[in-house]
Amino acid sequence: MDKLMRYDPFAELNALQKQFFSDDWMSPLKGVTIPTTDVYTDDNNHMVVEAHLPNFNEQDVHIQVDEGALVIQAERHEKEEDKSKKYVVRESSSSFYRRIQLPKRADADAIQAHLDDGILKVTVPLTPLPEPKKIAIKSKSHK
């Protein structure tokens, strides 16, 4: 009689997450930091996206609205040449990309963005929800 094994469709994903985020000395990705992104609403009239982008300047960051989504891209290149050595160039680059679906009531024309101390804060105004329409009740005698 064969034993049935329960299939876990997320087992591979969980294993990758453990490898990526573990402090195990065998992990090849140890020391890699992933910029965090927080998306929240404040007072139900604004959606706020905060992205932690240390070492990025305003010129490195590009924000746009594309087909109802907020797209944040950041890319930074550094190139350092040592003139005393032949053919030696030290290059490094960092990049960041997030695509966040905007709610239908987002006012894309009034979006504001600020980059202060490595934290990008994008504020998306939301149009107010319509007030519920009250229906008057009339009796049969009043037509």
C-alpha atoms as a printed R data frame, in Angstrom:
    type eleno elety resid chain resno       x      y       z
1   ATOM     1    CA   MET     A     1   0.000  0.000   0.000
2   ATOM     2    CA   ASP     A     2   1.430  3.348  -1.050
3   ATOM     3    CA   LYS     A     3   1.619  6.127   1.470
4   ATOM     4    CA   LEU     A     4  -0.008  9.382   0.489
5   ATOM     5    CA   MET     A     5   2.067 12.469   1.044
6   ATOM     6    CA   ARG     A     6   0.453 15.819   1.447
7   ATOM     7    CA   TYR     A     7   1.722 18.244  -1.211
8   ATOM     8    CA   ASP     A     8   2.652 21.663   0.085
9   ATOM     9    CA   PRO     A     9   2.686 24.129  -2.840
10  ATOM    10    CA   PHE     A    10   4.486 26.693  -0.677
11  ATOM    11    CA   ALA     A    11   7.289 24.417   0.538
12  ATOM    12    CA   GLU     A    12   9.720 25.608  -2.135
13  ATOM    13    CA   LEU     A    13   8.867 29.252  -1.498
14  ATOM    14    CA   ASN     A    14   9.316 28.786   2.255
15  ATOM    15    CA   ALA     A    15  12.699 27.134   1.679
16  ATOM    16    CA   LEU     A    16  13.811 30.060  -0.494
17  ATOM    17    CA   GLN     A    17  12.643 32.551   2.134
18  ATOM    18    CA   LYS     A    18  14.547 30.706   4.855
19  ATOM    19    CA   GLN     A    19  17.681 30.713   2.722
20  ATOM    20    CA   PHE     A    20  17.288 34.372   1.812
21  ATOM    21    CA   PHE     A    21  16.533 35.726   5.279
22  ATOM    22    CA   SER     A    22  18.443 33.304   7.502
23  ATOM    23    CA   ASP     A    23  21.608 34.084   9.408
24  ATOM    24    CA   ASP     A    24  23.034 30.713   8.426
25  ATOM    25    CA   TRP     A    25  26.724 31.088   7.543
26  ATOM    26    CA   MET     A    26  26.201 28.882   4.486
27  ATOM    27    CA   SER     A    27  23.700 31.283   2.949
28  ATOM    28    CA   PRO     A    28  25.212 32.901  -0.151
29  ATOM    29    CA   LEU     A    29  23.013 35.965   0.305
30  ATOM    30    CA   LYS     A    30  24.133 36.848   3.811
31  ATOM    31    CA   GLY     A    31  24.575 40.573   4.267
32  ATOM    32    CA   VAL     A    32  22.153 41.536   1.495
33  ATOM    33    CA   THR     A    33  19.749 44.195   2.672
34  ATOM    34    CA   ILE     A    34  16.380 44.632   1.035
35  ATOM    35    CA   PRO     A    35  14.834 48.107   1.144
36  ATOM    36    CA   THR     A    36  11.516 48.036   2.941
37  ATOM    37    CA   THR     A    37   8.344 49.565   1.564
38  ATOM    38    CA   ASP     A    38   5.367 50.474   3.750
39  ATOM    39    CA   VAL     A    39   1.932 51.211   2.289
40  ATOM    40    CA   TYR     A    40  -0.752 52.580   4.592
41  ATOM    41    CA   THR     A    41  -3.635 55.039   4.791
42  ATOM    42    CA   ASP     A    42  -3.832 57.927   7.162
43  ATOM    43    CA   ASP     A    43  -7.196 59.452   8.078
44  ATOM    44    CA   ASN     A    44  -8.797 57.518   5.182
45  ATOM    45    CA   ASN     A    45  -8.161 60.487   2.866
46  ATOM    46    CA   HIS     A    46  -4.589 59.631   1.835
47  ATOM    47    CA   MET     A    47  -2.634 56.559   0.871
48  ATOM    48    CA   VAL     A    48   1.032 56.802   1.840
49  ATOM    49    CA   VAL     A    49   3.901 54.798   0.375
50  ATOM    50    CA   GLU     A    50   7.203 54.940   2.269
51  ATOM    51    CA   ALA     A    51  10.267 53.390   0.685
52  ATOM    52    CA   HIS     A    52  13.567 53.233   2.516
53  ATOM    53    CA   LEU     A    53  16.210 54.237  -0.033
54  ATOM    54    CA   PRO     A    54  19.465 54.955   1.775
55  ATOM    55    CA   ASN     A    55  22.227 56.486  -0.373
56  ATOM    56    CA   PHE     A    56  19.835 57.500  -3.168
57  ATOM    57    CA   ASN     A    57  19.461 61.109  -4.309
58  ATOM    58    CA   GLU     A    58  16.401 62.787  -5.807
59  ATOM    59    CA   GLN     A    59  18.003 62.491  -9.256
60  ATOM    60    CA   ASP     A    60  18.221 58.689  -8.829
61  ATOM    61    CA   VAL     A    61  14.487 58.225  -8.143
62  ATOM    62    CA   HIS     A    62  11.720 58.222 -10.766
63  ATOM    63    CA   ILE     A    63   8.018 58.042  -9.905
64  ATOM    64    CA   GLN     A    64   5.147 57.708 -12.342
65  ATOM    65    CA   VAL     A    65   1.558 56.526 -12.584
66  ATOM    66    CA   ASP     A    66   1.094 53.811 -15.187
67  ATOM    67    CA   GLU     A    67  -2.274 52.190 -15.892
68  ATOM    68    CA   GLY     A    68  -3.599 52.809 -12.395
69  ATOM    69    CA   ALA     A    69  -0.409 51.791 -10.607
70  ATOM    70    CA   LEU     A    70   2.228 53.842  -8.810
71  ATOM    71    CA   VAL     A    71   5.658 52.899 -10.157
72  ATOM    72    CA   ILE     A    72   8.757 53.792  -8.132
73  ATOM    73    CA   GLN     A    73  12.172 53.164  -9.656
74  ATOM    74    CA   ALA     A    74  15.553 54.106  -8.299
75  ATOM    75    CA   GLU     A    75  18.941 53.398  -9.775
76  ATOM    76    CA   ARG     A    76  22.365 54.517  -8.700
77  ATOM    77    CA   HIS     A    77  25.682 53.880 -10.429
78  ATOM    78    CA   GLU     A    78  29.103 54.607  -9.027
79  ATOM    79    CA   LYS     A    79  32.279 54.387 -11.015
80  ATOM    80    CA   GLU     A    80  35.727 54.861  -9.588
81  ATOM    81    CA   GLU     A    81  38.866 54.705 -11.685
82  ATOM    82    CA   ASP     A    82  42.339 54.295 -10.293
83  ATOM    83    CA   LYS     A    83  44.657 56.286 -12.561
84  ATOM    84    CA   SER     A    84  47.764 54.672 -11.084
85  ATOM    85    CA   LYS     A    85  46.671 51.218 -12.308
86  ATOM    86    CA   LYS     A    86  45.994 50.212 -15.869
87  ATOM    87    CA   TYR     A    87  42.549 48.880 -16.823
88  ATOM    88    CA   VAL     A    88  41.170 48.980 -13.299
89  ATOM    89    CA   VAL     A    89  37.647 50.283 -12.879
90  ATOM    90    CA   ARG     A    90  35.559 49.793  -9.783
91  ATOM    91    CA   GLU     A    91  31.837 49.949 -10.520
92  ATOM    92    CA   SER     A    92  28.820 49.362  -8.344
93  ATOM    93    CA   SER     A    93  25.126 49.868  -8.852
94  ATOM    94    CA   SER     A    94  21.997 49.678  -6.775
95  ATOM    95    CA   SER     A    95  18.440 49.557  -7.995
96  ATOM    96    CA   PHE     A    96  14.955 49.550  -6.537
97  ATOM    97    CA   TYR     A    97  11.578 48.885  -8.200
98  ATOM    98    CA   ARG     A    98   8.078 48.804  -6.777
99  ATOM    99    CA   ARG     A    99   4.724 48.769  -8.589
100 ATOM   100    CA   ILE     A   100   1.756 49.430  -6.314
101 ATOM   101    CA   GLN     A   101  -1.815 49.281  -7.552
102 ATOM   102    CA   LEU     A   102  -3.651 52.488  -6.705
103 ATOM   103    CA   PRO     A   103  -7.206 52.431  -5.390
104 ATOM   104    CA   LYS     A   104  -9.894 53.631  -7.811
105 ATOM   105    CA   ARG     A   105 -10.472 56.783  -5.784
106 ATOM   106    CA   ALA     A   106  -6.813 57.863  -5.951
107 ATOM   107    CA   ASP     A   107  -6.277 61.401  -7.276
108 ATOM   108    CA   ALA     A   108  -3.271 60.773  -9.536
109 ATOM   109    CA   ASP     A   109  -2.956 64.468 -10.434
110 ATOM   110    CA   ALA     A   110  -2.320 65.499  -6.820
111 ATOM   111    CA   ILE     A   111   0.323 62.934  -5.807
112 ATOM   112    CA   GLN     A   112   3.266 64.408  -3.881
113 ATOM   113    CA   ALA     A   113   6.656 62.884  -3.155
114 ATOM   114    CA   HIS     A   114   9.478 63.836  -0.767
115 ATOM   115    CA   LEU     A   115  12.876 62.239  -0.187
116 ATOM   116    CA   ASP     A   116  14.342 63.042   3.238
117 ATOM   117    CA   ASP     A   117  17.221 61.222   4.953
118 ATOM   118    CA   GLY     A   118  16.905 58.183   2.684
119 ATOM   119    CA   ILE     A   119  13.149 57.786   3.128
120 ATOM   120    CA   LEU     A   120  10.933 58.396   0.113
121 ATOM   121    CA   LYS     A   121   7.400 59.348   1.123
122 ATOM   122    CA   VAL     A   122   4.747 59.410  -1.608
123 ATOM   123    CA   THR     A   123   1.334 60.765  -0.578
124 ATOM   124    CA   VAL     A   124  -1.636 59.860  -2.765
125 ATOM   125    CA   PRO     A   125  -4.817 61.856  -2.003
126 ATOM   126    CA   LEU     A   126  -8.009 59.817  -2.080
127 ATOM   127    CA   THR     A   127 -11.292 61.333  -3.217
128 ATOM   128    CA   PRO     A   128 -13.865 61.208  -0.423
129 ATOM   129    CA   LEU     A   129 -16.301 58.348  -0.390
130 ATOM   130    CA   PRO     A   130 -19.759 59.466  -1.443
131 ATOM   131    CA   GLU     A   131 -22.169 60.035   1.413
132 ATOM   132    CA   PRO     A   132 -24.962 57.470   1.550
133 ATOM   133    CA   LYS     A   133 -28.090 58.820  -0.121
134 ATOM   134    CA   LYS     A   134 -31.012 58.964   2.234
135 ATOM   135    CA   ILE     A   135 -34.346 57.951   0.741
136 ATOM   136    CA   ALA     A   136 -37.404 59.694   2.119
137 ATOM   137    CA   ILE     A   137 -40.297 57.443   3.037
138 ATOM   138    CA   LYS     A   138 -43.745 58.686   2.091
139 ATOM   139    CA   SER     A   139 -47.098 57.375   3.159
140 ATOM   140    CA   LYS     A   140 -49.795 56.467   0.629
141 ATOM   141    CA   SER     A   141 -51.897 59.475   1.609
142 ATOM   142    CA   HIS     A   142 -49.170 61.858   0.351
143 ATOM   143    CA   LYS     A   143 -48.685 61.487  -3.361
